Amino acid sequence: MDKIPNSHLIEKDIPSHRASWKKIEPFALTFDGYKHWGSFKRCREVAEIGVTLYREKKELNQSLTDLRTCLFFESRRWKHYEKSPSKKGMEYVHILVEAIRVRVAAKEIG
């Protein structure tokens, strides 16, 4: 898949809430968090906020850009581990995908 800016992202582009990692990973890579934030470090900082909210069982209320950053970073994390996400990892990924869907349906582009 090519890169898709937030302004062009439509619900049809987003995998289902129960999609496999094989279907979600290409979607995750339609956004380049490293390029957007200008560094690995800043991308990681944004992604860590999402992980913290998830672990604290709080609502993922970040912007569409932040959520896509989180999903992108998860794709890079699991690529680094050279395996697919664990069951817990996939739970988080599915929550991210659904939060992205909500933002896109609401026509949020930030």
MOJOGI-V564157 format. One record per run of one state. SS is the DSSP state (hx for helix, st for strand, lp for the rest). FROM is the first residue (numbers start at 1). TO is the last residue. If there is no record, write none. Layout:
ss->SS from->FROM to->TO
ss->SS from->FROM to->TO
This chain:
ss->lp from->1 to->5
ss->hx from->6 to->8
ss->lp from->9 to->10
ss->hx from->11 to->13
ss->lp from->14 to->20
ss->hx from->21 to->28
ss->lp from->29 to->32
ss->hx from->33 to->37
ss->lp from->38 to->39
ss->hx from->40 to->55
ss->lp from->56 to->63
ss->hx from->64 to->81
ss->lp from->82 to->86
ss->hx from->87 to->105
ss->lp from->106 to->110
